[in-house]
């Protein structure tokens, strides 16, 4: 892993839809080495695949890391 990190031209943190597209686009011509880092378990769950299921996952610590931020007045 350390050697992969040292040899990568780009490091992308987050394998969501944007991260995966970015990694694919940067690596498609073969000139660049891209390291894509993703955390967490598999998201193969019915509640995640179905849009209305989001409400079921919001308070589930198996898929939500439950981090809090400082209060933001505009939100």
Secondary structure, 3 states (H helix, E strand, C coil): CHHHHHHCCEEEECCCHHHHHHHHHHHCCCCCCEEEECCCCCCCCHHHHCHHHHHHHCCCCCCCCCCCCCCCCCC
